[in-house]
């Protein structure tokens, strides 16, 4: 019995020794992890210290040298790729703010602006007004601007800024449902192409402005401007001979008369689809447009074959669309 007891005591002593060893090993691992974390903190601290030292040595120069512009020269000399990475943490509004307060390198800021405009979904965070102001400052020679589908974010106040682009030839305002007749008073006279499709607040009052203020206009899109009534036909729009080459007034459901269309002797493309134009009116006014190469009269429920008697005189016509005209079936 004593021998067994002694044996049992030896076993218990071994278990205690084993437990002690395991516990000691665990403690040593904890201490080791703590040392590693402490070392990582020290390494990070040293890195930050080195960065601050480099920044002081490279960029934080004496105040007397600031007046000489050397401070900005250091930053300007950074590669554009580095600027791209830095400004990935900026919002587009910050870049515009930076560009409007510091003119050290125009091409650099344009690169940054383009980079953020086309690679980040941040446009909604910046007002269109700020963007146009920025572009008018750095890109005054722009020839084409598209603001289509800006919806309710674009108003007359923003469109007024377009007049700062004196060389602008093409302006797309389609589906900008908040703009009204007032904005057309400020568009550049250099325009040759204007798209007002689905601008539902454009009314007959603005029509004379289009020809009086835009003498070089060659392309005009008024499709789906449902509020246009053309009470005097097209005579309000074209009171004198025009250089217009392409006219789209499709889906202007209130149009029934084409008076004034005969002034458009240079017209090459005409779209009067989904209007109320009838045979007699079509023959009377369209037959003078002998330079037409494309004519679209789709979805017209008032047109019959008798209204197409002028077609033999259109030797230049290459495209004719009469689809969905019920009376031609």
C-alpha positions as CSV (number, residue, x, y, z in Angstrom):
1,X,0.0,0.0,0.0
2,X,2.8,2.4,0.8
3,X,4.5,1.5,-2.4
4,X,1.4,2.4,-4.4
5,X,1.0,5.6,-2.5
6,X,4.6,6.5,-3.3
7,X,4.0,5.7,-7.0
8,X,0.9,7.8,-7.1
9,X,2.8,10.7,-5.5
10,X,5.5,10.5,-8.1
11,X,2.8,10.6,-10.9
12,X,1.3,13.7,-9.3
13,X,4.7,15.4,-9.0
14,X,5.4,14.7,-12.7
15,X,2.0,16.2,-13.7
16,X,2.8,19.3,-11.6
17,X,6.2,19.6,-13.3
18,X,4.6,19.2,-16.7
19,X,1.9,21.8,-15.9
20,X,4.6,24.2,-14.7
21,X,6.6,23.8,-17.9
22,X,3.5,24.3,-20.1
23,X,2.5,27.4,-18.1
24,X,6.1,28.7,-18.3
25,X,6.2,28.1,-22.0
26,X,2.9,30.0,-22.4
27,X,4.2,32.9,-20.4
28,X,7.3,33.0,-22.5
29,X,5.2,33.1,-25.7
30,X,3.2,36.0,-24.3
31,X,6.4,37.8,-23.4
32,X,7.7,37.1,-26.9
33,X,4.6,38.6,-28.5
34,X,4.7,41.6,-26.3
35,X,8.3,42.2,-27.3
36,X,7.4,41.9,-31.0
37,X,4.6,44.4,-30.7
38,X,6.9,46.8,-28.9
39,X,9.4,46.4,-31.6
40,X,6.8,47.1,-34.3
41,X,5.8,50.3,-32.5
42,X,9.4,51.4,-32.3
43,X,9.9,50.7,-36.0
44,X,6.8,52.7,-36.9
45,X,8.0,55.5,-34.6
46,X,11.4,55.5,-36.3
47,X,9.8,55.5,-39.8
48,X,7.7,58.6,-38.9
49,X,10.7,60.2,-37.4
50,X,12.6,59.7,-40.6
51,X,9.7,61.0,-42.7
52,X,9.5,64.1,-40.7
53,X,13.2,64.6,-40.9
54,X,13.1,64.2,-44.7
55,X,10.2,66.6,-45.0
56,X,12.1,69.2,-42.9
57,X,15.2,68.7,-45.0
58,X,13.4,68.7,-48.4
59,X,10.4,70.9,-48.1
60,X,10.2,72.9,-44.9
61,X,12.7,75.5,-46.0
62,X,13.5,78.8,-44.4
63,X,10.9,81.6,-44.6
64,X,13.2,83.9,-46.6
65,X,13.2,81.3,-49.4
66,X,9.4,81.0,-49.5
67,X,9.2,84.4,-51.2
68,X,11.4,83.1,-54.0
69,X,8.9,80.3,-54.8
70,X,11.3,77.4,-54.0
71,X,8.7,75.9,-51.7
72,X,6.2,75.5,-54.5
73,X,9.0,74.4,-56.9
74,X,9.6,71.3,-54.7
75,X,6.0,70.2,-54.9
76,X,5.7,71.1,-58.5
77,X,8.6,68.9,-59.3
78,X,6.9,65.8,-57.9
79,X,5.9,63.3,-60.7
80,X,2.2,63.4,-61.7
81,X,1.9,59.8,-60.7
82,X,2.8,60.7,-57.1
83,X,0.2,63.5,-57.2
84,X,-2.4,61.0,-58.4
85,X,-1.7,58.8,-55.4
86,X,-1.8,61.7,-53.0
87,X,-5.0,63.2,-54.3
88,X,-6.7,59.8,-54.3
89,X,-7.5,60.8,-50.7
90,X,-9.0,64.1,-51.8
91,X,-12.5,64.8,-52.9
92,X,-13.0,66.5,-56.3
93,X,-14.0,69.7,-54.5
94,X,-10.6,69.8,-52.8
95,X,-8.8,69.6,-56.1
96,X,-10.9,72.4,-57.6
97,X,-10.4,74.5,-54.5
98,X,-6.6,73.9,-54.7
99,X,-6.5,74.7,-58.4
100,X,-8.4,78.0,-57.9
101,X,-6.1,79.2,-55.1
102,X,-2.8,78.1,-56.5
103,X,-1.8,78.4,-60.2
104,X,1.6,76.8,-60.0
105,X,1.0,74.3,-62.8
106,X,-2.1,74.3,-64.9
107,X,-1.4,71.1,-66.8
108,X,-0.9,69.3,-63.5
109,X,-4.3,70.3,-62.1
110,X,-6.0,69.5,-65.3
111,X,-4.5,66.0,-65.2
112,X,-5.7,65.6,-61.6
113,X,-9.1,66.9,-62.5
114,X,-9.4,64.6,-65.4
115,X,-8.2,61.7,-63.4
116,X,-10.8,62.2,-60.7
117,X,-13.6,63.0,-63.1
118,X,-13.2,59.8,-65.1
119,X,-12.0,57.4,-62.4
120,X,-14.0,58.3,-59.3
121,X,-17.7,58.6,-58.7
122,X,-17.4,61.9,-57.0
123,X,-19.0,64.2,-59.5
124,X,-22.2,64.5,-57.5
125,X,-20.2,65.9,-54.6
126,X,-19.2,68.9,-56.6
127,X,-21.6,71.5,-57.9
128,X,-21.7,71.9,-61.7
129,X,-21.2,75.7,-61.1
130,X,-17.8,75.0,-59.5
131,X,-16.8,72.7,-62.3
132,X,-17.7,75.2,-65.0
133,X,-15.8,77.9,-63.2
134,X,-12.8,75.7,-62.9
135,X,-12.9,74.8,-66.6
136,X,-13.4,78.4,-67.7
137,X,-10.3,79.3,-65.8
138,X,-8.1,76.5,-67.1
139,X,-9.7,75.5,-70.4
140,X,-11.0,78.7,-71.9
141,X,-10.6,77.3,-75.4
142,X,-13.0,74.4,-75.1
143,X,-14.9,73.7,-78.3
144,X,-17.4,71.1,-77.1
145,X,-19.3,70.8,-73.8
146,X,-21.9,68.2,-72.9
147,X,-24.1,68.7,-69.8
148,X,-26.7,66.2,-70.8
149,X,-28.7,64.2,-68.3
150,X,-27.8,66.6,-65.5
151,X,-31.5,66.6,-64.6
152,X,-32.4,68.9,-61.8
153,X,-28.8,69.7,-60.8
154,X,-28.4,72.1,-63.8
155,X,-30.3,75.5,-63.8
156,X,-30.1,78.7,-65.7
157,X,-27.5,80.1,-63.2
158,X,-25.0,77.4,-64.2
159,X,-25.7,77.7,-67.9
160,X,-24.8,81.4,-67.8
161,X,-21.2,80.4,-67.0
162,X,-21.0,78.8,-70.5
163,X,-20.7,82.2,-72.0
164,X,-17.1,82.3,-70.6
165,X,-16.1,79.9,-73.4
166,X,-15.9,82.3,-76.3
167,X,-14.7,79.6,-78.7
168,X,-17.4,77.0,-77.9
169,X,-19.0,75.5,-81.0
170,X,-21.1,72.6,-79.5
171,X,-23.3,72.6,-76.5
172,X,-25.5,69.7,-75.3
173,X,-28.1,70.5,-72.7
174,X,-30.4,67.6,-73.5
175,X,-32.5,66.3,-70.6
176,X,-31.7,69.2,-68.4
177,X,-35.3,69.8,-67.2
178,X,-34.7,72.8,-65.0
179,X,-33.3,75.2,-67.7
180,X,-35.7,77.8,-69.2
181,X,-35.7,80.4,-71.9
182,X,-33.5,82.7,-69.8
183,X,-30.4,80.5,-70.3
184,X,-30.5,80.9,-74.1
185,X,-29.7,84.6,-73.7
186,X,-26.2,83.8,-72.4
187,X,-25.0,81.0,-74.8
188,X,-21.9,81.9,-76.8
189,X,-22.6,83.3,-80.2
190,X,-19.9,81.0,-81.7
191,X,-22.2,78.0,-81.3
192,X,-22.7,75.9,-84.4
193,X,-24.5,73.0,-82.7
194,X,-27.1,73.2,-79.9
195,X,-29.0,70.2,-78.4
196,X,-32.1,71.1,-76.3
197,X,-33.8,67.8,-76.5
198,X,-36.2,67.1,-73.6
199,X,-35.7,70.5,-72.2
200,X,-39.4,70.7,-71.3
201,X,-39.3,74.3,-70.0
202,X,-38.1,75.8,-73.3
203,X,-41.1,77.7,-74.8
204,X,-41.9,79.6,-78.0
205,X,-40.6,82.9,-76.4
206,X,-37.0,81.7,-76.8
207,X,-37.3,80.7,-80.5
208,X,-36.3,84.1,-82.0
209,X,-33.2,84.2,-79.8
210,X,-31.9,81.1,-81.4
211,X,-31.5,82.6,-84.9
212,X,-30.8,86.2,-83.8
213,X,-28.0,85.4,-81.3
214,X,-26.6,82.3,-83.1
215,X,-25.9,83.3,-86.7
216,X,-23.5,80.3,-87.2
217,X,-25.9,77.6,-86.0
218,X,-25.9,74.6,-88.3
219,X,-27.3,71.8,-86.0
220,X,-30.4,72.3,-83.8
221,X,-32.2,69.6,-81.8
222,X,-35.6,70.5,-80.2
223,X,-37.0,67.0,-80.1
224,X,-39.4,66.2,-77.2
225,X,-39.7,69.8,-76.1
226,X,-43.3,69.2,-75.4
227,X,-44.1,72.8,-74.3
228,X,-43.2,74.2,-77.8
229,X,-46.4,75.0,-79.6
230,X,-45.1,76.8,-82.7
231,X,-48.3,78.9,-82.8
232,X,-46.9,80.8,-85.8
233,X,-45.3,77.7,-87.4
234,X,-41.6,77.9,-87.7
235,X,-41.6,81.5,-88.8
236,X,-40.8,82.6,-85.2
237,X,-37.7,80.4,-85.3
238,X,-36.5,81.3,-88.8
239,X,-37.4,84.8,-89.8
240,X,-34.5,85.0,-92.3
241,X,-32.4,82.7,-94.4
242,X,-30.4,80.4,-92.1
243,X,-27.2,78.3,-92.4
244,X,-28.9,75.4,-90.6
245,X,-28.0,72.0,-91.9
246,X,-29.7,69.7,-89.5
247,X,-33.1,70.2,-87.7
248,X,-34.8,67.8,-85.4
249,X,-38.3,68.7,-84.1
250,X,-39.5,65.2,-83.6
251,X,-42.0,64.4,-80.8
252,X,-43.1,68.1,-80.6
253,X,-46.7,66.9,-80.8
254,X,-48.2,70.4,-81.1
255,X,-46.5,71.2,-84.4
256,X,-48.9,71.2,-87.3
257,X,-47.6,74.0,-89.5
258,X,-44.2,74.4,-91.1
259,X,-44.3,78.1,-92.0
260,X,-40.9,79.5,-92.3
261,X,-39.2,76.3,-93.2
262,X,-38.6,77.5,-96.7
263,X,-35.9,79.9,-95.3
264,X,-33.8,76.8,-94.6
265,X,-32.5,76.4,-98.1
266,X,-29.2,74.8,-96.8
267,X,-31.0,72.2,-94.8
268,X,-29.7,68.6,-95.4
269,X,-31.4,66.7,-92.6
270,X,-35.0,67.1,-91.3
271,X,-36.8,65.1,-88.6
272,X,-40.5,65.9,-88.2
273,X,-41.5,62.5,-86.7
274,X,-44.4,62.3,-84.3
275,X,-45.9,65.6,-85.2
276,X,-49.3,66.7,-86.7
277,X,-48.0,67.9,-90.0
278,X,-50.4,67.0,-92.8
279,X,-50.1,66.5,-96.6
280,X,-50.8,70.0,-97.7
281,X,-48.4,71.6,-95.3
282,X,-45.6,69.2,-96.1
283,X,-45.9,69.7,-99.8
284,X,-46.1,73.5,-99.5
285,X,-43.0,74.0,-97.3
286,X,-40.7,71.0,-97.7
287,X,-40.6,70.9,-101.5
288,X,-38.3,73.9,-101.5
289,X,-35.6,72.1,-99.5
290,X,-34.0,70.5,-102.5
291,X,-30.7,70.0,-100.6
292,X,-32.2,67.5,-98.2
293,X,-30.3,64.2,-98.0
294,X,-32.3,62.8,-95.0
295,X,-36.0,63.1,-94.2
296,X,-37.8,61.4,-91.3
297,X,-41.6,61.5,-90.9
298,X,-42.2,58.4,-88.8
299,X,-45.3,57.8,-86.7
300,X,-47.4,60.5,-88.5
301,X,-51.1,59.6,-88.6
302,X,-52.0,62.5,-90.9
303,X,-49.7,61.8,-93.8
304,X,-50.8,59.9,-96.9
305,X,-49.2,59.1,-100.3
306,X,-50.5,62.3,-101.8
307,X,-48.3,64.3,-99.4
308,X,-45.2,62.7,-100.9
309,X,-45.6,64.0,-104.4
310,X,-42.6,66.3,-103.9
311,X,-40.2,63.4,-103.5
312,X,-39.2,63.2,-107.3
313,X,-37.6,66.7,-106.9
314,X,-35.3,65.5,-104.2
315,X,-32.4,64.1,-106.2
316,X,-30.0,64.4,-103.2
317,X,-32.2,62.4,-100.9
318,X,-30.4,59.2,-99.6
319,X,-32.5,58.4,-96.4
320,X,-36.3,58.4,-96.1
321,X,-38.0,57.1,-93.0
322,X,-41.8,56.7,-93.2
323,X,-42.2,53.9,-90.7
324,X,-45.3,53.6,-88.5
325,X,-47.4,56.0,-90.7
326,X,-50.8,54.4,-90.5
327,X,-52.2,56.0,-93.7
328,X,-49.4,54.6,-95.8
329,X,-50.1,51.0,-94.8
